[in-house]
Amino acid sequence: MEVRRVQRTSDGTYFVTLPKSWINLHGVEKGSLLTFAEGDGGRLTVGLYEKPDRPTKEVKLVLGPTLEREIEEKYLLGYELMQIESKEVMDSEVRDNVKTILKKLVGLEIVEEDAHKIVIQCLIEPSLLAPEKIIRRLHSITKAMQQDAVAAFVDCDAKLATTVVERDEEVDRLYFLLVRILRAALTDLSAAERIHASPVDCLDHRILSSLIEHFGDSSTSIALNVSKGQYRIPPSLSRALKKSGEIVNLMYGHSVEAVLSRNLQLASEVGNMEKRALETIREAERALRGLGADLLDKTTSTVSSLKSMCEINVDIADLAMTR
């Protein structure tokens, strides 16, 4: 680390000279443009405005049973071009399968294809997408999913339950996109600067988005418990499940907002709400007596999912304590 003294001109302009070794290393000359970004604690980061184009990150893939996993892996690792090759002529089933895979990943499009290959390109620029906006969108979707999942189970509404399961696919798409952006930011300082996120911010976003994704999975589990056949839930159980769902949903809203806004007061309220949620969940467990085997199994699974959501909410609120 070098220490340099700030100087001042007669007209009141402050300036500091740059290390000659850094100037020579990066080819800076008179007229070069530099960027300045302020970080935590007043730290100022200096960088080159005009950076040389980096080579396109590309990879060749071979058709096989692990193709979907390989495409997802390369997407998360930031690859921009993927070329799928086959010695045999690709039939329509293979092409349809590739298109189905791409629907799960934001920004991937087929840009070229012939009888023996398919070229996929990622058409999004990660630095133009703010992680916090994606997280808020994820939170909005999963919060509504949880409300609808509990309502669908209590009311035996198979149609509503189906919409919950369908929305989980959008959650996965946004989650994969966010992971791609955060990985890029952690491996490229200029990318981190463009999305205004420090390495610590990236870590917090990664943990938070994972917990949000798990919350959505729990909602999907409840929705999958909804049977197409009619069933009747006793009034006492119905009331307990609805109340539990409401408190868990409120906890979820408080915990995520506590992290994003760095509000410790909201985070502390989550702990108090957890006690109320667990009390109503225990009421639901006591009301399970007398249910038929099939409904008992599905309701027990739903109660377990609500408990899991409580734990996720507490884990999310704990993140606010470290920001």
Steps between C-alpha positions, in 0.01 A plus 500: 500500500627845408417817692481823298434851618197689368596831337302811416524753221456874542140480375403246764521176294626196691711236325731206566753343265470139380775239546720487189523122523118476476495748212753295304334168582161606364616723216346816640594817316393863470128508413422150641170475685488359851209390719461574870268296722443567868477195725451431870691719742576763237720265298548628144561251219673624184465312171534535125186620323591351165594139555616266224232261378523171681483180295160334470465213743389199297486122527410195291254246639419149380151352495440263788291425809671778701443776241247692712730502802795608284309791345387619844853469635655698214225763531577550870873517422439791263553338159363713217515251213420127517526280194328162516642252249392156381652259250151383415225715356306662785134406488211727597468341844856601589443856378173527694678376812770766464234770458325377815827527693558855375158612626630445853794739454453874446684644200598180317394484134583278203689720253612236249418137419543238231465124477792431734524794737311758704666825607361669813584854604425695817359834385484678834759733649528414874631843595171660391300300756493603865509200738272669753228552239510130411485406868197723555330338202581154638362603837179637348435179305575261786303704755188471284574132435494427872166676550342318209647163594347507849166626364501230231562226755237619748238551228596194292555728200700294250495775238657754737757241609601448137578870460730481803698215345523687168633814669781299656650465151531880477664504843760249379566707185563819698706314760734355235531844340593658832762232573654564156518875568650458848762252379602745228530779758716287729742407222513840325551818702371721219177296488457546875549875461236519228236338721618699805560189711797419722614138548318499837182626331530220243535242776195635684295510178601142423395371843178704502395385152566137594276531808230671291520218246459243781198693629346471154574127494314459830199680351513265202507201737178621663337552160595148393313368804173629356302206368284520187237308691283678756588487869370682804728653760348541850429867597751501788778372272403741225517798737838393637650450153371835375632680809835326473525591134421867570763533773764315296428728204530812715826368646629446149425855395669640812810281475579576134434872540719501812794375294447724198443814705743400778222549757593327826165589657315296237747215543438487876124489446540180297612314812186601690280406206664157481363413845146589390539303177622189681210523747244499217687218326475295820125573500486357149689190612254443783213528252640219284329232709225314326614572144506223242836349411541680165395844626703450817810436292446808281416727792800382700718585201340846475559569869861390459542745211364784715752413770776504242385845385527627857860382516577661164354831621720495809808421290418791266452740794837393639663629181392852593720479811814465287438786255 
